Amino acid sequence: MKKLYLVRHAKSSWKEEGVHDMDRPLKGRGVRDAYNTSQWLREQGDRPEFIISSPATRALHTALIFSRNLEYSFSDILIDQQIYHASTKDLLQLVRNLSDDYSSVMLFGHNPTITDFVNRCIDHRIDNVPTTGVACLKFEEEEWKNIDKKAELVFFDYPKRRRGK
């Protein structure tokens, strides 16, 4: 069995003019949401064996916050350039190339690819994976190279769902 956590980066800032999209930072709310969501995951006992992130500042910053709360070494995060502009097909290829040494992987990326990938794998539809949203998919495969469309949605969580509790 393989478990894939797909995380959309936290809320980013559009405040600074002239900043390239790749370099956009997180907003204060994004930082708080990343801390809260990763803390919630830790409380659930969910911790991936491997973390991969887009190189975009907002995705990598989100991954760093998650790794801190999940007690995962920063130096072990793999930064993969192809996630930044990945299509669903590109993301599937990346997943299929993962090492079978890992049974659970957390991937930090961007929409619409994150939402499209989740919808490709489950039998119902999620309209949108919001910022700092996490979808956990379970595949009944022993090897990543055999991952295809059939996955169980273990959970889908996002900050707004837990606010006010």
C-alpha positions in Angstrom: 0.0 0.0 0.0 1.2 3.5 -0.8 0.0 6.7 0.8 0.3 10.1 -1.0 -0.3 13.4 0.8 -1.0 16.2 -1.6 -0.6 19.7 -0.1 -1.4 22.9 -1.8 0.9 25.7 -0.6 -0.3 28.1 2.1 -1.9 31.5 1.3 0.7 33.7 -0.5 1.1 37.4 -0.8 0.5 39.5 -4.0 1.5 42.6 -2.1 4.9 43.2 -3.5 5.0 44.5 -7.1 7.7 43.3 -9.3 8.2 40.0 -7.4 8.4 37.0 -9.8 5.7 34.4 -9.2 8.3 31.9 -8.2 9.4 34.2 -5.4 6.1 35.2 -3.9 6.2 34.7 -0.1 3.5 33.5 2.3 1.1 35.9 3.9 0.8 35.9 7.7 -2.4 33.9 7.5 -0.6 31.4 5.3 2.1 30.9 7.9 -0.5 30.4 10.6 -2.6 28.0 8.5 0.5 26.0 7.7 1.4 25.7 11.4 -2.1 24.8 12.4 -2.6 22.2 9.6 0.7 20.5 10.2 0.0 20.5 14.0 -3.3 18.9 13.3 -1.6 16.2 11.1 0.9 15.5 13.9 -2.0 15.1 16.4 -3.6 12.6 14.0 -0.4 10.6 13.9 0.1 11.2 10.2 3.7 11.6 9.2 5.2 11.0 5.8 8.4 9.2 5.3 9.5 11.5 2.5 8.7 15.1 1.5 9.0 16.7 -1.9 8.3 20.4 -2.7 8.0 22.7 -5.6 10.9 25.2 -5.5 8.5 28.2 -5.4 9.1 30.1 -2.2 5.4 29.8 -1.0 5.5 26.0 -1.5 8.9 25.5 0.0 8.1 27.7 3.0 4.9 25.6 3.6 6.9 22.4 3.4 9.4 23.8 5.9 6.7 24.6 8.4 5.1 21.2 8.0 8.5 19.4 8.3 9.2 21.3 11.6 5.9 20.3 13.1 6.2 16.7 11.8 9.7 16.4 13.1 11.2 15.8 9.6 14.7 17.0 8.8 14.8 20.1 6.5 17.8 18.7 4.8 15.8 15.7 3.7 13.2 17.6 1.7 13.6 17.0 -2.0 13.0 20.2 -4.1 11.8 19.2 -7.5 11.7 21.9 -10.2 9.2 20.1 -12.4 6.4 20.5 -9.7 6.3 24.2 -10.3 4.6 24.1 -13.7 3.6 20.4 -13.6 0.5 19.1 -15.3 -1.5 16.2 -13.8 0.4 13.9 -16.2 3.8 15.3 -15.1 2.8 14.8 -11.4 1.7 11.2 -12.0 5.1 10.5 -13.7 6.9 12.0 -10.7 4.9 9.8 -8.3 5.5 6.7 -10.4 9.3 7.4 -10.2 9.3 7.5 -6.4 11.5 5.0 -4.6 9.6 2.1 -3.2 11.7 2.5 0.0 8.9 5.0 0.9 5.4 3.9 1.6 4.2 7.4 2.4 5.1 10.7 0.6 4.0 14.3 1.1 4.1 16.5 -2.0 3.8 20.3 -1.9 2.6 22.0 -5.0 0.1 24.3 -6.8 -3.4 24.5 -8.2 -5.0 23.6 -10.5 -2.7 20.5 -10.6 -3.2 19.4 -7.0 -7.0 19.5 -7.3 -6.9 17.9 -10.8 -4.6 15.1 -9.6 -6.9 14.3 -6.6 -10.0 14.3 -8.8 -8.2 12.0 -11.3 -7.6 9.4 -8.5 -10.9 9.3 -6.6 -14.5 8.3 -7.6 -16.1 11.7 -6.6 -15.2 15.3 -7.2 -13.6 17.9 -5.0 -14.3 21.4 -6.3 -11.1 22.9 -5.0 -8.2 22.1 -2.8 -7.8 25.4 -1.0 -4.5 26.9 0.2 -3.0 24.7 2.9 -5.4 22.0 1.9 -4.3 18.4 2.4 -5.7 15.4 0.5 -4.4 12.0 1.6 -4.8 9.3 -1.0 -4.2 5.6 -0.4 -3.3 3.3 -3.3 -3.5 -0.5 -3.0 -0.3 -0.9 -4.9 3.1 -2.1 -3.6 5.1 -0.1 -6.1 4.8 3.5 -7.0 5.4 2.7 -10.7 2.0 0.9 -10.7 0.0 3.9 -9.3 -2.9 4.7 -11.5 -6.4 6.2 -11.1 -7.8 4.1 -8.3 -7.2 5.6 -4.8 -9.2 5.9 -1.6 -9.5 9.4 -0.2 -8.3 8.8 3.4 -9.0 12.4 4.3 -9.4 15.9 2.9 -8.7 18.7 5.3 -8.1 22.5 5.1 -7.9 25.4 7.6 -11.4 26.8 7.2 -12.8 23.4 8.1 -11.1 23.6 11.5 -11.5 27.3 12.3 -13.8 28.2 15.1 -13.5 24.9 16.8 
